Structure formats: structure tokens, C-alpha cells
């Protein structure tokens, strides 16, 4: 799974790499990505992530989540139920 990580999330990026994910810098990778990990929602982020290579992209807001929780979300390809 190729995961684009927002600039500034170095510790999370390193953790995901150690967990076996193919981690790239968000905005600097011209190929297909499977997920985007970011902190806080911005319109720029959403606009720059159209799935031009087909398929869908999982967006994960890592605010308030541990690196382990983010990795589990990526592995399961979904968030836990809210209720």
C-alpha cells in the first residue's frame, strides 16, 4: 500500500515505514497512492487528491490517533464505527 503523508508528520512517517508501508511525501509523488494521512482538514488537500489513476483514496486524519491506530486504519482500509 502506498501512503502519502503530509509534511511535518515525520514520526508517523517513520513508524509507517517500519510497519512495511510504502510511504511517500504528500504532493511530491506523481503515481497512484492508496491513502493520504494528514492532520487537520484543508481544502487544498482535498482538491489536490483526485484519483486520476482510477480507484479510490482512503483519507486518514491522524489528529488524536496514535501511530499504531493509524497503521490499523490503513491495514483495515476503514475507520472504526462511530457508535
N, C-alpha and C positions, 0 to 999 in steps of 0.2 A: 504494500500500500504506500503510495506517495502522498506525503503530508506536507503542505505548505504552512510554515509557521511565521507569524507576524514578527517583525523586527522588535528586539528588546526582550524576547522571551527565551533567552539563552539557556537558562537552567532546564526549562521544559524541553527545548530543542535537543539538548544533550541527553536528557532522560529518554526521550522517544527514540533517539538514535541507538542508544544502548539496548532498548527493547526490540530492536530489529526493524523499525520503520524506516523507510526511505524518506528522510527529512530534507526539505529544500527551503530556501528563503522565499517568503511570500513576495510576489511581484517580479521576481528575477528568474523564473523558471518557465520557459515557453512551451512546455509539454503538458500532457494530461496529468492532472492531480486528482486524487480521490477525496481529499479532505483539506479543510483550512482550519487552523487553530488560531484564534485571535482573543484579544482581551478588550471587551467593550465593543459596541457595535458602531460602525461608521458607514455612511452612505458610500464613501469611496471604496471601501472593502467590498461591499455587495455589488457595486457596479463593475468592478474590475474582475469579477469571478464568473463570467458567463461560461457555461460548459461548452466551449466551442469545439471540443474534441468528442462530443457526444457523451451520453450518460449523465450522471448527477454528481454533485459535490456535497459532502457532509460538512456543515459548518459547526464548529465546536467553540463556544465561548468558554474560555478556561477560567473566567472570574470565579473565585470561591471554590475552585476544584484543585485537588492535589494532582501532581503528575501521574500518579497511579490511576486516579479516576479518569483523567483524560485518555490515558492509554486504553483503559477498559471500554470507554465510549467508542474509541476508534476500532478496537478489536470487534466489538459487537455491532458496529456501524449504526448505533442509535443511542439516544438518551434514555435514561430510566423514566418510567412513568411518573407524572407529577403527583398522582394521588395514590 
